[in-house]
Amino acid sequence: MKVLVDTSVWSLILRKKFKPLTHRENNVKSIFIEFIEASRVQLIGPIRQEILSGINEISTFKKLRDHLTPFDDIKIITEDYETAADFFNICMKKGIQGSHIDFLICAIAYNHNLPIFTLDIDFSNYSKCIDIRLIKIPD
C-alpha cells in the first residue's frame, strides 16, 4: 500500500545540519527508508512546494528538487478540494483548527485510501473528527 508522506517527515529526513536524532526520529527515518525501498512513497504538489520553499541557495534548491524528481505528484482534482473544505468545516464545528494544506492532505489521503505518515500532532486531532489513517510511529 502506498503512503502519503507529510512535509514534517520529509523535513526531518532532508535536514542537512543533523543534530543527533531522538529514538523516535530514528524510528521515523527507518520507516521512511523502508517506504522508499518498497516504492510506497506518494507526494502531492503542495507538499513538494513546502519542502522546496525557503531554500536560499540555488544549488541546494536544485539538488533537493532533483532528489524529489522520482516522486510523481498525485493529481489533485476538484473532489479533493471539496473534501478538504468539508473536513475543514467538520473539524471547525468541533473546535479543531488546521491549515488548508493540512486538510487538503487529509482529503487526498482519504480519497485515495492512503495512510498519512506525519510527525505533525495536528493530524491526530483531525483524525478524531474525520476518517483518516495515520502511520503509527513507535516511541
N, C-alpha and C positions, 0 to 999 in steps of 0.2 A: 504494500500500500504506500502511496505517495504521501508526503508530509509538507505542509506549508510552513516554511521556516521564517519566523519573525525577525525584524531588524535587531532586536536585543541579542539574539543568538549570533547573528552574523557579526555584530559589533564585538562581541566577546572573542569570537574566533579570529577576526581580522585585525585585532589590536596589534600595532607594531611595538609599542612600548609595554611589553608584558611585565606586569608585577607578578609575583607568584600567584598562581591560581588557587582558589579555595578547593576543598574536596568536591563540593557541589559543581563548581565551574569545570573541574577536570571531568566530572561525570557528563556534563553538557558537551564538552569537547569530544569525548569518546563516542557519545551517542551521535553527534553531528558527523563524525568521521564514518561511523557505520552507515548512516543515511547516504552520505556521499558515495561511499564504495558500492552501495546497493542501488545507486541511481534513483533514490527515492525523493530527493530534494526538489521542491517546487518553489517558484518565485513569482511575484507579481510586480508590475511596473512601479507602483508606489513604494514598495519595499526597496527595490533597486535604487530608486531615487533617494530614499532616506540613507541608504548605505553610502552612496556616492556624494551626498551633499556635505558641504563644509570642508572639503579637501582643497587646501590652498595650492599645493604643489601640483602642477600639471602632470609631471611624470608619475607621481604617486596616483593621481586620479586615473591616468591612462592604464597603469599597471593593475589597479583594482578593477577598473571597468573590464579589462581583458580577462581577469580571473573570473568575472561573473558571466562572461560571454557563453560558456557552455550551458548555462541555465536559461531555458526558454521561459518567457513570461506566460502565465495563464492569461488568456484573453478575457478582459473584463467586459461584460455586456450589461445592458440596461437592467436586467433582472438582478444583477449583483448590487447595483446602486439602490434599487428599490428595496431589496432585502436589507441592505445596510441601514437605510433610513428607518425601516420597520424595527430593526434591532435597536437602533438608537432610541426610538420612541418607547419601546418596551422597557428598556433599561432606565430611561429618564423617569418613567412613571413609578419606578421602584427606587428612585433616588440614586441611581448609579450613573455617573457621568463618564464619558470617554471621548476620544478624538474621532473625527470622521474616518480617518485612515484605519484606526483600530476596528471600527465597525465594518468597514469595507473588507478588512482581513477576515473578520468573523463571517461575513456574508459569503465571501468566495470559498472559504473553508466549508461552510455549511452547504452551499450549492454544488460543490464538487466532492462532497463527502470526504474531506481531508481533515486529519487532526492538525492542530497548530502546535508548533514547537517554539516555545517562548520562555523568556525569563521575566517578562512583564506581569506583575501580580494583578494588574487591571483585568487581564483575561480571565483570571479565576473569579473575579467579581462578575464579569459578564456571563460566565458560564452558569451562574446561579439563576439567571433570568432567561437566557437563550440557549438553544440546543447546539452548543459547540463542544468539540472534544479537544482536550489538551494532552500533550505528551507528558507523562509523569517523569519528573527528574528525581532520581534518588538523592537523598541528602548525604 
